[in-house]
Amino acid sequence: MIYSPFRHIGSVFNKHNLIHLTFFLTKRCNASCPFCFYHSDIDSKDREQELSLNEIKKISRSMGNLLWLAFSGGEIFLRKDIVDITKVFYENNKPSIILFPTNGLLPEVIKAEIEKILKHCSRSTIALKLSIEGMEGIHEKIRGKGSFKKTIQTYESLKMLLDEYPNFELGVNTVFCADNQDGMAELIKFVSGLDGIKTHTVSLIRGDVLDDGLKKIDMQLYRKTVDLLASNLKNKQSSIYRFKGAKLKAAQDILQRNIICETVSSNKQQIPCYAGKLNIVLTESGDVYPCESFDMKLGNVRDSGYDIDNIISSEGAKKAINSIQEKGCFCTHECYLMTNILFNPSMYPSLIKEYLQL
């Protein structure tokens, strides 16, 4: 029970315990994707500013148990201490699920590091998401020459770990943008045929990206894409994760994508957002935000004694967090919508409806 997601049921009613941390481990990356919203002119100072392992230990000790720990970046496997970082959170915060998104361009490194993590963190679900943006031509237009084969090589090596480690989940994520929106049906069919891939998520492009033209999407094509993903789940043509509660997670994914469509079409908040209450974002340099919009900085851990609670309990932070609901702040961030759905009782009838169709 100590690593169980059911420990957090109380947060359905009490929205004051952090249960979801998104930690941007690094800005460094071995790709330069034009849809990335976490871009910068990387120089030597960026690495120097990264939180050290000792600093991360202090931050981790200031937090309680987590439901969901999502690493992000940059390419997270460029952090040579990623195994040690994961161990720190595993021991101190006992996350039910730890997410590792990666572009898959470091096959040997990724397999070696994730296997070490699997061996040590046996009571958490370890979910790794490979980025595949389209079939080879489309993928390489977006992520660079040779990237498709590298990512598939990583997939081939990782799927060998699935039988040995029952807590390992392997998935694919695709960023829906102008360059790949016409090829989504073909890609979904391809991913469905990859043995061992238990989920395929499609994230709608968002944020301040390098190529703004990629945001000129056709929402009718996005609607067709999410309907196809839902249909494949309901017709058993697509798999779901193996962990307990995975069917509920799949139902939430369907509901979440429908809410995203409604959000974009109406251009307003559809359901309450718990950013800063149940979720926070920590950057590689120690800045803390309620969400990935990065426009409401709450503070920096280096200025607060590495105590997250000190930051979010400050009067300035409380005002920023409360303004999210007061102003009807909205976005299409899938991970935050997950929390907003699962911890909002008013969403349960719709969630149960989708669940019963799976």
Salt bridges, closest charged atoms under 4 A:
GLU50 OE2 - ARG28 NE 2.95
GLU50 OE1 - ARG79 NH1 3.61
GLU55 OE2 - ARG302 NE 2.86
ASP81 OD2 - ARG79 NH2 2.90
GLU91 OE2 - HIS120 NE2 2.84
GLU113 OE1 - LYS116 NZ 3.23
GLU133 OE2 - ARG143 NH2 2.86
GLU136 OE2 - LYS149 NZ 2.62
GLU156 OE1 - LYS159 NZ 3.29
GLU169 OE1 - ARG242 NE 3.86
ASP179 OD1 - LYS141 NZ 3.66
ASP227 OD1 - ARG223 NH2 2.96
ASP253 OD1 - LYS249 NZ 2.70
ASP287 OD1 - LYS297 NZ 3.04
GLU292 OE1 - ARG206 NH2 2.47
GLU292 OE1 - HIS333 NE2 3.55
GLU315 OE2 - LYS318 NZ 3.82
GLU334 OE1 - ARG206 NH1 3.55
GLU354 OE1 - LYS234 NZ 3.07
